[in-house]
Amino acid sequence: MIYGLTGELKQAGLNYVVLNVGGVEYRISIPINQEKQLKVGEKIHIFTHLNVREGGADLYGFLSEEILELFELLISVSGVGPKSAMAILSVAPVQNIKASIAGGEPDLLRRSSGVGRKTAERIIVELRDKVGPMGSGDTAKWAESDQDVYEALVSLGYQRRKIEDALREINPDVTDVRDRLKEALKKIKG
């Protein structure tokens, strides 16, 4: 198993990176929008999961061990493959996803492409105890406020993709729904 790679970032796309490791270039799938944190030419380390299937092998990469661990938990759920897990990880920060699972709230999971009500509920049932209770309650509160902000912006007619991008960029220290809504509007219009 390839657990991680360190090398020079050659290219960063919407959902992949190309990493040069000792003259060998690896194309690694990453959750959407993680590439915004990367700069071409810099030396980086990516935690990886190698998925071997009948038609070949795919390498999935993550900027933190915590995201890798959540990815591996997600694909352990029956009916959730690597592509669905990547879609879930692309919807919100890992803390929000964990809070959603721990709190038994499927709405955040259902925003990802290819995840319906039954799959979201199965993820919650199978992983609720594995992600553990969210300690301070701030993360669960944050996830709830994001859901409220998301629904408000959809009702105002904003595109779902723009809303999701804006929510990912908001400072996690901002937990009040009104403040998160103001910040999301600034990011969308910005």
Helices and strands as residue ranges (DSSP letters): E 4-12, E 16-21, E 24-29, G 34-37, E 43-53, E 56-62, H 65-75, H 82-91, H 94-102, H 107-110, H 117-131, H 138-155, H 160-169, H 177-189
